[in-house]
Amino acid sequence: MNSCRSILLTIVCMGIAVHAADQPNIIYLFTDQQHADMMSCAGNTDLKTPAMDYIAENGIRFTRAYTSNPVCAPARVSLMTGRFPGYFKSKTGQQARNNGGAVRITVSDEVRQTTLGAFMQKSGYALYFGGKRHLPSALNPQETGFNYFSKNERGELAAEAAKIIQQPHEKPYFMVVSLINPHDICYMAINADPSSSERYQRAKTEQRTLKTAMTLPDGMSEETFYKTICPKLPDNFELQDDEPKAIGSLLKRRSFRTHARETWDEKQWRMHRYAYARLTELVDSEIQVILDALKETGQEENTLILFSSDHGDMDSSHRMEHKSALYEQSANIPFMVMWKGHIKPGQVDTVHLISNGLDILPTVCDYAGVKAVTDPRGRSLRPLLEGNTTDWRKTLGVESEIGRMVVSEDKLKYIKYDAVGTEINLLDLKHDPGEMRHFTNDPEYAERLKTLEKSFETEWFPGF
């Protein structure tokens, strides 16, 4: 039986190897609601993520990667188009700054011809997309050239992706695997709010998965659990000094968010962190299935793997859960790239500012051999991945439903909130990594404030 399996794998490998030098297979592994620190390779001791760690160990991990918008649908619009979500508007003029706006945008013929799928089709790749979409109909995978091979967002998706990897291929393939977790953590706060109209609306699968994630280890008492295993509260658990009114506005838009902040005790917040870690481990085990398929078929040296998430989760920081804020836990995301034999292993890049929404499209197209023409502020990561000198961006823009921000190479954040009038915040991640106060009115930051304000108004968000 083992010899038959070896022969089969040899045949599969022979069917795939013809394009190794010029056009690698490309797989984008895409989780939902995972902030940058939710990996053991990032130093988090509250969870174990061997699959993600493997990608980091055999490639490069960028610590300063950001979503283009820290909520699902806008971030995914950006991924598929290489443009800021705010570029798009609905027929009523609504911008794609939140989920409701993003799924109702109009898509021009120009955009249809310059999506990720359209470019990759031109390059001769076979295209596959599986899992969560959360996109306007015009940008759904099957509308942009992908074979939509699985609606499932969990273990079944990983198994189906593995089957595609294991089959013979006459030409290189590009596969997006859009996994749902650790997104199920959303339902903890939703379910806890007795007044929320969103309670228990999701399918039994989500509820069952969350319940499992919140279950204490067998035989362990609650007292022992909270003393020994359950994550502690984060250092930035308390509210930011002089918290922007826009944050309060964000919480009030969905009642469960206010309910969590105002009523949860320390144990509930810590349980949220525990369940979030377990759900991240669950999705890591699904990623392992895909990595195993690559190893078994000998494709690791012929496959470029990108790993990221659409956005993060507040993870109890500032007494918040969920996403949409411009704090680091919501906007700073994991981003790793691995290609054995081509990218130096074990690198950690703590300097370069990466946008998964703007940069993935030109990067993938660069390796596929087709020139991408979308937002000119998007950059191919290829020079960084291959260790070549390049003139990289010094600032990076991020949108949200409550404002916009520019982050700088020297770890400053200029935020212009617009949810409750105009509020300006200047944060310093170097001296205040927990974002507990702002430096907007500090004379020592006056010149840097002006510099970032200029970058905001001229480079990233002119007219806002």
N, C-alpha and C positions, 0 to 999 in steps of 0.2 A: 504493500500500500504506500509506504514512504517513497519507494523508488518511482512509482507512478506519479506521485505528487511532484517529485523533483523534476521528472521529465516534463510535466505540464508547465511548471514554472519556467523551465528553460525555454520552452516553446513560446510562452508569453513574453519573456524577456527579449527573445530574438525578434518578435513582432514589434517591439517598441524602440529598439536601439538605433534605428537608422538616422534619426535627426538630432542625435545627442550634441554634436558640436555647435550647430547653428541656432536651433530653436528648441530650448528645453521645454518639457512639460511645465506648466505653471499651476500651482494650487494655492488658492487663497482661503485659508481657514479663518472663519469669522464668527466670534462669539457675540453674545448680546449682554450688555450691561456689566462689563468687567473693567474695573479701573486698573491702572498700571501696576499697582502694588499687589494685586491678587495673583501672585505666582511665587512659588518658593524660590525660584531663581532671582527674584527681586528682593529677597531677604525676608519674606513673610514666613514666620514660623507657625502660624495658625492653620496652615494647610500644606498639602503636598501635591505638586503638579509635575510629575515625572515626564509627561509628554511635552508640555510646554518647556520644561527645563532642558529636554533633549534638543529642541530647536535652538534654544539659547546657547547651549554648549557647543553646538555644531554650526553656529552662524553668528549673527550680530543682533544685539538687543539695544533698541533706542529708548532711552529713559524720558526723552522730551518729545514724545509724540502726542498729538492732540486730534480729537475729532473736529470736524468742521462745524458740528452743531451737536450738543450733548443730549439728543433724544432720537428715538429710532428712525422714523420716516425721513426727516430732513437729512440725517447722516447717510442713509441709504440712497437717497436721491443724489447726494454728492458723490458717493462711491460709483454709481452707475454712469455719471455724467462728467466727473472731474471738475465740477463747478460748485460754487457756494450755493447752498439751498436758497439763500436770499436772492439769487439771480432770477429765480422763477416766481411767477405770480399766477393766481387763479383768475378765472374770468371776472371775478368781483374785485380783483386787485389785491387779494390777500397774499402775503408772502409766505414762503414755505419755511417759516420759523418754528412751527410746532407740528405735531402729528396731523392735526386736522387740516392745516393749510397745505402740508406737503403732499397729501394724497389727492388733493384737488387741483394741483397745478396744471396749467396748459403747457404742452411740449411742442416746440416748433419743429419744422422739418430739419432745420439746421442742427438742432440738438439730436434728433433721431439719427442723423447721419454721423454723429460724432460721439456716440455713447461708447462705453467700454466694449460692449458686445459688437457694435458695428466695426470698430477698429480691429478687433481680434478676428472677426470674420474675414476682413481684408487681408490679414496676415496668413490666412490658410489654416488656422487652428480649428479643431473640433471644440465646441463650447458646451459646457455642462454647468448647470446651476441646480443646487438642491437646498431645501430648507426654507427658512423664513424669508418672505419677500417684503411686505409692508411698504409698498411702492404705489405710485399712481399707475393706473392701468397701462398707460403708454410706455412706461419704463419697466413693466414686468419682464422677467427674464425671457420668456417665450416671445415677447414682442421685440426684443433686441438681439435675437439671434441665438439664444441659448437653448439647449435641450434641457427642459425642466424635468429632472429625473426623479425627484422625490418631494412631496409636500410635507413629509415628516420632518420634524425639527430636532430629533433626538437620536437615540441609539440606532433606530432603523435607517436614518439618514446616513450615519457613519458607515453602516454595513453596506448600503447601496453605493456609497462613494467608493468603498473598498472594492466592490465588484467591478466598477468601471475601471479602476486602476489595474485590476488583475486581467482585464481582457486585452487581446491584441489590438494595437492601434496602427493604422496606416499613416497617420500624420500626428503631429504633436497636439496635445489637448490643453485647454485652459478650463479649470474647474473651480467654481466658487462653492464652498461648503458653509452654509449659513446656519449655525447651530444656535439654539434658543437660550441655553443657560449660560450664566447664572441668573437670567432674567426672571425666573420663577420667584425670586425673592420679593418681587413687587407685591405679591398677594398676601404677604404677612401683614403689612400695614392695612391693605385694603380689607382683609378679612377681620381685622381687629376693630375697625371703625363701624359701630352699629348704625350710623346714619348714612353710610356710603351706599349710593345706588349701584356701585360696581361690585359689591360683595358677591362672591360665589358665581360670578357670571362665566368664569372660565371653565373649560372642560375638566373632567375628573382627573385627567392625567396631570395637569398643573397642580391641582390641589393635593393629589397623592404624592407627587414628587416633593413638594414643599413640606408636607407632613413628615415624610421620611427624613428630610434634611434637618428637621427640628427635633427629631427623636434622640433622646439621650442614649449613650452606649449601653448595651445590655448589662443589667445588674448594677449600674452605677446610680447612686443616690443623687438627688438634686444638689444637696449640699456639697458633695465631692465634686460634682460636675462644675459648679461655679467656682470652686476653689482651685481646681487643677486643670481643667480642659477648656472651658468656655473663654473665648477671647476677652481681654480687658477692653475697657472703653478707650478710644483713641485719645491722644494728647490734645487734639483740637475738638473735643466733644462739645465744649461750650460755644455759645454764639460769638460771632465776630463782634468786637467792640464797634459801636456805632453801625450796627448792621444795616445795610441798604434796605430801604422800603421795598425795593423790587423783590427781595427774597421773601418778605412777608406776603407780597402779592402772589408770588409763585405758589406758596404753600396753600393759600386760600382758594386757588383755582380748583383744587381737588381736596375734599374735606378730610380724607384719610391722612393727608400729609400734616395738616394742622393737628389732627387728633393724636398722631404719633408724637409730635414735638411736645404737646401740652400735657399728655396723660401717661406716656410710657415711663416706667421706672427703669432703674439701671439694669435689672435683669432682662427686661424686654429688649432693650437696646443691645445688650450683649448676646442674647439669643439670636437677634437679627444678624449679628456679625458671624455667629457660629453657623447658622443656616446658609448664609452667603458663601462661607468657605466650603461647606459641603457641596453646594450646588456647583461651585467652581471646580471642585474635584470630580464631580460627575461629568462635566463637559470635558475635562481633561482626559478622562477614561475613554470618551468617545473619539477624541483626537488621536489617542493611542491606536485605535483600530485602523485609522487611516495611515498613520506612520508605519504600522506593522505591514500593511499591504505594500507600501513602497519598498520596505526592506526585503520582504519575501520575493518580490518580483525584480529585485536588483535595480530599482529605478532612482535610488537616492542621488546618484551622480548625474542623473539626467532630468532632475526635477527641481525647479525653483519653488520654494515654499515660503509664502508670506503668512504671517499670523497677526491678527489684531482683533479689535472689538469695535462695535459701532459707537459706544460711549461708556461711561463708568456708572458708578452708584455712589451716593454720598456715604454709605457704610458707617452711619452714626456720627460722622463729622458734623459739627455745628447743629447737633440734634436734628439731623435730617436723614431721610432715606430717599430712594428714587434718584432721579437725574435732573436734567434741564438747567441746573445752576452752572455758573462759570467758575466755581471752585475746582481745585485740582482733582478731587475724588470723582467728580462728574465728567470733567473735560480731558484729563490726562489719561491716556489709554495705553495698553500694551502694544508694542510693535516690534516684531522680530522677523528676520529673513534668514533662510538657510538654503544653501546649495552646496552640497558636499563636493570638495575638489575645486570649487570656484570662489567661494567666499571663506575668508579666514575664520576659523572657528573660535568661539569663546570671547568675542569682542563685546564690549559694553560701551556704547556711544552716549555720553552724558552732555554733549554740546549741541549737536545739530537739531534744529527744530523741524519736526516732521508733521505733515498733515495727511492722515490716511485718505481723507476725502479728495484732496487735490493731487496727491502725489502717487497714489496707487495706479491710476490710469496711465500716466506717462511712463511710469516704471515698467509696468507689464508690457506696454506697447514697445518700449525700448528693447526689451529682451526678445520680443516677438519679431522685431525687425520692421516695425511700421511706425511712422511719425505721427504722434498724437497732436491734435490741434484743439485745445479747449481753453480753459482759463490759463493765461500765460504765467500766472503766479504758481501754478503747479510745476513740480520739478521731478525729473527722473532721479531715483535714488541710486542708480547704477554706479556713478563715480564713488559714492560713499561706500557702497557694498563691496566694491573692488579695490578700495584703498587708494583711489586716485585723488589728486588735489583738485579742488573745485571751489569756485566762489559761491558760497551758500548763503541763503537768506539770514538776515540778522533779527528779523521779527516775523511773527506769524499771526494771522487773524483767525478768530473763532466767533461764530454767531450763536445766539440762543434766542429763545422766545422772550426773554426779559432784557436783552441788551447785546452788546458786542464787545469784544476785547482784542487787544494786541499783546502777545507775550514776546519778551525779548530774550536774546541770547544770554544776557547777564541776569536772567531770572526775575525781571520785573514784569508786572501785569498791569496794563492800563485798561480799565473797564469803564464803559459808558453804558449805564443802565438807562432804559427808557420806558420801563413798565409803570412807574409812578413819577412822572416828570423826568427830568434829566438828573442823574446822580453819577458823579465821577469817583472812582476808587483807584488808587495806585497801591498795588500790593508788592511786597518784596519777598520772594520765595527763598532767597539766600539767608536773610536775617530773620524771617518769620515764615518758615515752611508750612506751618499749620494755618496760615492766613487768618490770624486772630485779630489783626488790626490793619488799618490802612495808613499810608504815608502821604496822602494826597496834599495835606497842608503843611508838611514838614519842609522848611526852607532848604534843607540839605538835598532834597529830591526835586527842587524846582526846575532845574535845567533838564533833568532826565524826564520829568513829567512833560515838558514842552516837546522834547524829542519824540516821545511815544505818541503824544497827541498829534503831532505832525504825521507820523507814520500811519496812525489810525485814519486821518482825514485824507491823506494823499495816496498811500499805497494800498490800503485795505478796504476802507469803507467811505469813499468820497460821497458827500451828500447826506451823511447821517451824523 
